[in-house]
């Protein structure tokens, strides 16, 4: 009689299983070892979770599929990040994904950790048809107001795409473009394209604010992305506003009265 594989070996095998009908489950169904039974239970839970994530991912392709049925095939998802901070630009991303895009973890960037976004960032870029960034500086935000500056950043992102889209899916906004557009409230959680744009915009802006932390030390930009944390407000009190602070945003505005 051949010796049963060690649990360590079986763990490696079950970790690679991608289907609940895999013959491994049948082969070891009657294995008396508690560790083996636990391995199968863990594997089934993982596969159930994966199947649920795949279904949710497919649901987030609903609007893209609808647009394709209407004859649109270059669909750009657009989202922004940075409307609330006291410093730094508002950043927008426009992205066109292929029909067979398969990074199932893509979702609203706010539902993901920094670590998850950093992992997904290159995976998304690796599969894009086209992607671009648009920005509106703190000065533009002060001149236009944050809403209009966001629209400017979104339009810039669309105009800079190397491939012209024939449909726009935009998170909660409309822009001055002749391209057909669909405004989706909470679009970053409803559309894979908008979700991907939200991740790219967030990671890009976070990296930018880390660079600004070197140029303008004392505000902890690398850790707060320009939001009004305690350390940031203390930096304002000690140093006053920097060149990338938004003068029309309180409490920054208090330093210009």
N, C-alpha and C positions, 0 to 999 in steps of 0.2 A: 504494500500500500504506500502510495506516495505521500510524502509529508505535506501537511497543509501549509500554505504560505503564511509567513508571519504577518501579524496585524499591521506592522509598519509598511510592508509591501502592499497589502490590500488597501491601505489608506491612500497610497500613491495612485493605485488603479481607480479607486472610487472617485478620487478628486478630478479625474479626467472624464468621467461619465457625463454624457450630455443628453441622455434619453432615459426616461423611467422604464422603458422596455428593454434596456440593456441586459444581455444574458447574465451579467455578473450578479444581478439581483436574484435570479433564479438559481444560479450555481451555488450561492452561499446562503440561500433562504433558511436552510436547516442547520447551518453551522452553529454548534452549541456555545461557541465563545461569545460572551456578552459584549466584548470589544468589537467583534465583527457585526453583531446586530446593531450596535450603536453607530458604526460606520455607515451602515445602510440607511438607518434613520436620518442621520445627518445629510447623507447624499440626497435622499428624497426631499428633505426640507429645502436643500439648496436648489434642486431642480424645480420644485414648486414655486419658490421665490423667483427664479429665473424666468419661468413661464409667465408669471404675473407681470414681471418687468417688461417682458417682450410684448404682452398684450397692451400694457399701458403705452409703450413706445409706439405701437401701431396706431393706437387711438390718437396720439399726438401728431400723426401724419394725416389726420382727417381733412384739414383745410388744404394741405398740399395736394391731396388726391382730388378734392373737389375742383381745385384750380386746373389740374391737368385734364379733368373731364371737360372743362370749358375751353380747352385748347392752349392753355398756358403751360410751358415746360421749363422756363427759366424763372423760377420763383425765388425771390429774395426775401429772407427774413431780416427784420430790422429791429434793433433794440438799443437802449442807451443805459448808461450808468453814470452816477455822479451828479444827480440833480440836487441832492441834499447837503453835500459838504460845504464847509466854510471856505475851502481853498481848492485850487486846481480846476481843470477844465471839466466840462461834461463831455463824455466820450460815447460815440455811437458806432455800431458795427452793422454792416450790411453783408449778408452771406448767402450764396447760392449753393445748395446741396444737391448731389445727384440723387436719382430715383432709388438707388440701391444703398444709400447711406445707412450704416448699421451700427453706429456707436449708441447702443441702447440706453446708456446711462445719461445721455443728454437730456437736461430738464432745465427749468428755471434756475438760474445761477444762485438765487437766494436760498434755494433748498439744498445747495451743495456746500461742502466745506472748502476752505482754501486749498487743502491738499487734493481733494477730488477735482476741483477746477483746474489745478495745475497739471494733473494727469490727463484730463480730457482735452485741454488746450491744443497740444500737438496732434492728438488723434483726430480732432475736428479739422484742423488745418490740412492734415494729410489727405482728407477726402473731399475737400471743397472744390467746386468748379470755379468759384471766384469769391474773394473776400476783401473788404476794405474797411478802413477806419475813418470816421469824421469827428472833428473836435470843434468845440467852441470854448475859447479861453475865458478866464475870469473877467477880463476886460469886456469881452463880448457879452457875457452874462450880465454884467453891470449895465451895459448900454441898452441891451434888448429886453431883458428880464429872462428868467430861467426857462420859461416855456418856449419863447421864441428862439432862444439860443439852442435849445434842444432840437427844435425843428431844423434849424440851420445845420447842426451837426449831422442829423439824419440825412438831410438832402445831400450834404457833402459826401457822406459815405456811399450813397446810391450812385452819385455822379462819378465817383472814382472807381467803381467796379470795372474791371477790364472786360467783362462780358455784360452786355446790357440786359437786364431782366425784362420780362414781359408781364410780371405780376409782382406786387409788393404785399407782404404781410407785415403789418406794423403793430408793435405793442402800444395800444391806447393812444395813438397819435395819428395825425394826417399831415402830409407835407406837400409843398408846392411842386408837384411832379405830374407830368402828363401820363405817366405809367399807371395803369389800373392798380388801385390799392385797397386793401381790406384792413380796417382798423379792428383789432381784437383786444378787448379788455382782459387783462391778465394773460396776454398772448404768449408770454414766455413759458407758461405752464401748459398752454393748449397747443402750441405749434413747435415741432422739432426745429424748424428753421429759426424761429424767433428765440427759442431756448438756446440754440447754438450761438446765435448772435449775442445773447446776453452773457454767455460764458466768455466769449472772445473779448467783448468790450470790458468786462469786469477784470479779467486777468491783465489785459493791456493797460488799463488805467491803474491797477495796483502796482504794476511794474514801473509805470511812469511816476507815480507818487513816491516810490522807493528812490528813484533818481532825484526827485525834488528834495527828498530828505537830506541828500548829500549837498545839494546846492543851497538849501535853506534849513540848516540844522536848528534844532531847538524846539520844533513843533511836533516831533514824532510822526511825521507824515508816513514813514514806512510802516507804522503800526496802526494808524487811524485813517489812512487814505483821505485825509482832509476833513473828516467829520469832527464834531466838537467834543472830543473826549476831554477828560480832566487834564491830561498832560498837554493837549493842544491848547486849551484855554490858558493854562499856566504859561505856555510859551508866548501866547499873545500878550499876556500881562507883562511878561519880562522883556519882550523884544518888540512888541508892536506888530502890526501886519507886515507880511512879506509881499513881494511883487505878484505872487499868485493867489493872494487872498481876495475874496469877493467883497468889495467895499459896500455893496448894498445889502449884504447879509448880516443881521445881528448875530452876535455882538461885535463883529468886525466893524460895522457901520458906526459904532460908538466912538471909535478912534479917529473919526473924520468929522466930528461935530465941533 
